[in-house]
Amino acid sequence: MSALLIGVIAVTLLNLYAAVLIVLRARVYGVKLYRPMLLNIGLSFLPVLLAVVLGAGLLLLTPLIGRATEAIAGAGAFAVWAYLIVATLLWLVFFPNSVYLITELNFSHRAETTPVPLWYDIVQTLALTLSGIANAVLSLAVVQTMGLVLIDRPDGRIPAASWGFAATVILLGAIGVYLGRYLRLNSWDIRHPGSMIRRLGAHLRQRGKALEAFGFVLTHALLIGILYVPLFALGWSALRAGAL
């Protein structure tokens, strides 16, 4: 079994484990099922599914993917890049949903009178948060890998533009998390960009909100970046070595 497949299975199992803990919390301790957490797990895993579909579609469009340079230089070059850009933008809209699970660490679901032991809620919430981080890392890695395969550099090095793409996605993801947590905006609100901009502008004009937003976005982006960069570099090296 390839290392890549093992990684996908591990991330999927982590999501399932978090979901099972949420359901068991209600069943074992007789409390109300916290459905928003289950919904958030599904939304968090969606970028992984979209990234896999993106990769599968790209493979179908480029049967010469093993010789990507020739494939892009041929007559189907426009179709390949058009598909890649549109599919990536669609994936990007939902990417913040994965990172959003970090904010569940505020334990907003827990009341002082809850009969659920604190240790259980710690493990449950930590599993939920880690599943979101894993979803973000895996989905971004798949998309970045697709781009590198198309570029097909002979030396196998990751160009600065590719790292720039990853950094931009991570930054936008952190911004999306802030918009979701503090302005209660969702991915589908992108249909009304004017309204989003006006709400954000009004929010940032409040005293101290601009600095708060800057600190929130910076710390969240750095956390994901510090985790992502070495993991992806190791994965890409393994891929080039034929280990995946």
N, C-alpha and C positions, 0 to 999 in steps of 0.2 A: 504494500500500500504506500502510495507516494506521500511525502511530507505535506504537500499542499492539501491533499484529500484529508489527511489527519487533522490539519488545521481547521478545515471547513467543518468537519464532524465535531471537533472540540468546541468550536464557537456555537454550533447548533445545540449541542448538549448543554452548554452553559445557559443559553436562552431557555431551554426546556426546564432546567433545574430551577432557575429563578421563577418560572411560571408555576412549577409544582409547589415550591415553597409558599407562594402567594395563596394558592388554593388550599394547601394543608393548613395554613394559618387560620383560615375561616372554619375549616372542618374540625380541626383538633381543639381549638380554643373557643369555638362557638361565637366568633365575632363576625361582623358583616364582611362579605367578600369585597376587597378593595379593587373593583373592576378597572379604575383608571390605570393601575399598574399593569394589568394584563393587556390593556389597549396599548400602553406605551411600549411594551415588549414587542408587540406586533409591528408597531410603527418603527421601532428601532431596528428590527430585523429586515424591514422593507428595503433599505439601501443595499443590503447584502444580496437579496434576490434580484434587484435591479442591476447590480454590478455583474452578477452571474449571467443574466439575460444579455447584458451588453457584450460580455465576452463571447457568449455562444453565438450571438448575431454577427459579431465581427468575424468569427471563424467561418461562418457560412458565407459571408460576403467575400472573404479572401481565402480561397482554397489553396493559394500559394503562400499561406501564412508563414511557412518555414523559410520562404525567400521573400520576406516582406518588402524589400526594396523594389524588386521587380513588380510585385503586386500593386504597390502604390503608383509606380510609374506607368502602369498600363491604362487601358481605357476605363477601368472601373475605379480609378483613383478618386474621382469626385464623389461617387456613391459611397465609397468607404469612409472618406473624411466627413461627408455630410451626415452619414449615419452616426459616426463617432461623436461629432459635436452635438447633435440633437439629443442622442441618448445620454451623453454625459451631463448635459444641462438638466435633463429630466431627473437623473440620479442626484445631481447636486441640490435640487429643490428639496429632496427628502433626506439628504445626508445629515442635517442638524438633528433629526429625530433620534439618531443613534447616540450622539454625544449628550443629548438632553437628559438621559437617565442618570448622569452625574448629579443632577439637582435633586434626585430622590433621597440623597443623603441627609436632607433636612428633616427626615422623619415626620413629615407633615401628616402622615396617616396614623400616627400613634398618639393616643390621648393618655393623660395621667392615670385614668381609671381603667385602662385596658388590662385584661387578664393575661395578655400575651407576654411571656418573659422577654426582658430586654435583649438577652443573648440571641433569642430567635429572630427578633426584628433586625438585629445587627447583621446576622448572617444573611437573612433574606434580602435586606437592602443592599448589602455589599455585593451579593450575587447579581442583583439587578443592575447595579452600577457597572460592575465588571463586564456584564454581558453587553451593555451599551458601548463601552470602550472597545471591546473586542469586535463588535459589529462595525464600528467606525474604522478601526484599523484594517480589518479584513476587506471591507468594501472599497476603501481608498486604495489598498494595495492591488486589488484586482484591476481597478480602472487605470492606475498608474502603470501597471505591468502591460496592459493592452497598448498604451501609448508607446512604451519602450520597445515592444515587439514590432510595432509599425516603423519606428525610427530605425531599428536594427543596426546599431553601431557595431562595427567589427570588433572594437576593443571591449565591448560589453560594459563600458562605464556609463554611469547614470549622469546625463547632462544636467547642467544647472537649470535649464528650462523645466525639466521634469521635477526637480526639487522645488522650483518656484511654483509649479502647478499644485504640488502637494501642500506647500505652505499656504497658498491662497485658499485652497479648499478647507484646510484646518481653521484658518482665520474666519472664513465665512461661516463655518460650522459653529464656531464659538459665538459669533454675532447672532446667528439663528437661535442658539440656545438662550441668549439674553432676551431676544425678542419674544420667544415663547414663554419664558419664565416671568418676565416683568411686564410685558405688554399683552400677554396672552394671545399672541399671533400664532397661526398654524401655517404649515407648508402651502396649503391651498389658498391662503390669503395673498399669495403672489399674484393672483388674478387681478388684484386691485392695488397696484403699486403706489398710485397716488395717495390712497388712504393710508397705506403703511408708512409712507414718508411723512405725512402730516402728523400721524400719531407719534412717530418716533421723534420728530422735531419738537412737538409739544412736551413730550416726556423729558427730553434732554435739556429743555429750557428750565426745568425745575431745578431748584438749588441743590447742588451736589450730585445730580444724576449723571452728568457727563463724565465726571471723574469716576463714579461708581461703575459706569458702563465700560470705561477704559480698563479699569482694574479687573473687572469680571472677564472681559474678552481676552485680555493679555494672559491672565493666570490659567484660564481654561485652554487657550490655544497652546501655551507652553507645555502644559501637562500632556496633551495629546501628541504634540510634536516630539517631546522627549521620549515618549514611548514608541512612537511610530518610526522615527528615522532609523534607529539601530535594527528594529525588527524587519523593516523593509529591506534595508541594506543586506542583512543576512539572508533573507529570503531570495532576493535577486541574485546574490552570489551563488546560492544553491541551485537556482534555476539555470543559470549559465553553466554550472558544472554538471547539469543533467540529473540533479538529485530530486527534482520535483516532477 
